[in-house]
Amino acid sequence: MLMFAACEKEYEAPSGEPNHAYVTTSFGNVSSRVQVNGVMSFIDLSRGVQSRTWTFTSDTKDTTYNELLSSSAEHVKVLFTEPGIHEIGLKQTYAGNVWIGTDQKESNVYDTTLVVNVLDSVRADFTAKRVADMSDLTQANGALNEVIAGRDVVFTPECTGEPGEFKWEVIREDGFTIENEEEVATVKFSSLGKYNVRLTASSGLGSDVKEYTEYIEVVPSTDPVYLLDTYSEMKNEIAMVFSRDMMNPATCDPTAFTLNVTNKSTTIPVSIKGFKLAPQQNNIIIVMLNEDLYNSDDVLVSYDDSKGNLSTTDLMTFKSVSDVPVVFKAYNVMAEDGYDVGFENSTIENWPYDWWGGNWGMYSSDISTAQAKTGKQSLLLDMHAEGGAVFTHAVDGTKITFPVEEGVTYEVGIWVYVDQLGNTDTGDGWSPDLRFYPDDWSSEIAYFFNAEFKVGQWVYMKAEWKAGATRDAFFFIRGYNTSSTINHTMYIDDLVIFEKELR
């Protein structure tokens, strides 16, 4: 019997029979993989062996780089000089019939084959494409591939040696660096200038770096400038993230902006002190406030381009926007213990149907790359006409939990992108909805999709929840489309739970 063990202690046959097969390697049960030119030991710990012959492949060497095709030793150290799948043979002759595990064979001869995957050395390389037209970038130092400001480039590794970890560094000429650890990375180039791109690829057996210098040059654009995100992570500031670099906003008239701040239907007066660019990230304008915001506030921002002068560094005017919600960035307790809030590390098997029966199983779902608020993936939920859904987050059947404290008021937020909006045409008037139920059924956290819901864009939806006990909790996520005669299809991303600051 071929067994893998992490140490070389003597094996005791369960029957006490001295003719017993037990073969292992220096890698034990950790891996049957080794990098090319790496040393690996083959060890025969069997009992009752009278003779043995190891048979190696043609590229096998001993530790002094002499050819090693066979050996009769109990313990053989070898290295492989060529990558590929290698089959190592062992023929043993015993004093009597051999035991394999708890079974005795009718022979005193036993043949074993050990399969080893010899990996090539890790060598990093990558290709890149402009997302707008999927045109290839030239792979060379000094290529200065032109990328239009505000557009995306997708970087794809082309490595040997099966690396499992990737670190991308996009380095602007002033030293500002964008980092990304996804295998395939998409980067938006907001700032004019020249960039180096570096990939570090690593496995448990080695690593390598590939860098192209002066690889990309970002050039001016005539595209419209877009507001990508609006958030607050400091009490007296709002960050507005644009698709590319903005001109000095300090000259903008504060009256061009309108802030609508409310808290439980009470209007909160908040005025604007001025504007500045974020350090080294000139596509972010910081709106400085005279008063503090609380993350329990509802904040809407509007901008009137007839009063303001916001424009990009390539002289494109930013157009008016109305009632853009401000999202508060706070510590996400939902992500503390591994809840995959962004669907970046999940397969759809990690979001299983919870078997309520009836219309609650009338849906389909998938982890999709078609739409994502952040990262690369989101959950695609398609509730059938007159159907619904119910699912949880689980790994190997175990529900994923997050910690909550008794009496604390939390905001539970989700981003949704509705592709097709269900209706209420069956006659009972119930709009499609999505509801989160804590596992103790103490609350119902509901999000509704009425006929006025904005389709074809990411929308942040939020609700309050006061935990009934200090514990680790999980959600049943239930979708309703039973009153609709058409499917309700949406993407879900970036789940968040954070403690609310009460005024």
C-alpha positions, 0 to 999 in steps of 0.5 A: 500500500502507498501511504504518505506521511510527514515523518519517518517513524517506524510503521507497526503492522496492525497484525504484527506480521513482519512482511508489511509494505509502507512507502513514503516520501520526504514530502509526506502527505503535503504534496506530490509536487516538487519544483524542477531541480528540487531534492525529494527523498523516497523512503521504504519503511516496509517490514520484511523486505529481502530486496528492493529496486527503485526505478527512476526516470531518465532525467533523475540525478542524485544530489551530486548531479550524477545519473540515477536510474535505479537503486536498492537503498532504503532511502534515496535522495533524488532531484528531477531536472525536467518538468512533467509527470514522473512515475517512480517504480518500486519492486519489493521481494518479501520473506513471505506473503506481503500485507497491504494495510489489513489485507494479505496478498498471495505473493511475496512480491509487490510493485508500487508506483509513485506519481510526482508532478515536477513543476517548472521553475516559477517564471513570471510574465504577463499580457495586457489588453485595453478593455475598451477594444481589447487591443493588445499592449506591446510587451517591452520596456519603453513601449509607452503603450497609449491608454486614454485617461479614465479607461481600464487595462486588464492584466493577465499572468502568463507564468510557468511553475503554477504560481498561486499568488500574484501581486501587481504593482502599477507604478506612476512616474512620481512613485504613486503605486496601485496594488492588486492581488487578484490573478487577473487584474483590471486597473483604471488609469485616471492620471496622465503620465508614464507607468511601470508595471510589475508582477510578482508571481509566487508558489510554495516552491518559488517566486519570480518578478516580471517588470516592464518600465515605461510600459504605459503612457496615459494620454488626454481623453475626450470621454465624459468624466464620470463620478464613480463613488461618493463616500465619507470615512472622516466625519467632516469630509466627503470624498468624490471619486471621478473617472480621471484627474480633476483640475484644482477644485479650490476655485469652485464656488461652494454654492454649486453644491447642495447637501441634503442631510437628514437623520430620522426625517430631521434636517441637519444643517451642514455647510461646505468649507471648501475643496481639495484634491486627495494626496497623489490621487487627483481623481478624488476631490475632498469636500471639506465640511464645517459640521460633522456627519454621523454615519446614521445620517442620510446624505445626498449630494447635488452639483450644478455645473452652471454655478461650478467649474469642475473639470478634468486635467484634459479640460472636460467639464463635469456635468450636473448630478442630482441626489447622489447618496453618500456611503459611509465607510466604517468597520464591516463586522460582517467580514470579520470572520470570513463572510465573503461580503464581496463574492470574490472568494466564492463559488455558487455552491457556497450560497446554497438553496435552503430548501423552504420548498414551494415558490422559494426554490423558483430561482437560479443564481451564479457567481458572475463577472458580468457586473461588479460594484468592486472587485471582479465578482458579484452574486447574480440572482434571477427570481422566476416569474411568481417565484422566489429564493432563499439561501445562506452563505456556507462552506462545506455545509457550515454556515458562515457567521459574524459577531454582533452585540446585544443592543447595538444598532447596526446598518445593514447595507447592500449594493444591487444592480437590477437588470430586469425589474419584476412587477406586481401584475398578479394583483396583490400589489406586492413588489419584489423584495429581498429580506435578511433574517437573522438565524434567531428570527428576531428581526426582518431586514427588508429591501423593496424594489418598487416600480420606480426603482433605478434599473441598470445602475448600482444602487446602495440599499440600507436598513437598521437592525438592533441585535437581540443578543451578543453572539455569532449570527448568520442570515437567511437571505430570502427573495420575493417575486411571487406577485410578478409575471416576469423574472426579477434579475439583479446582481448583489455585491459588497454586503456590509454591517457596521455600528451606527453613530446615533445623534 
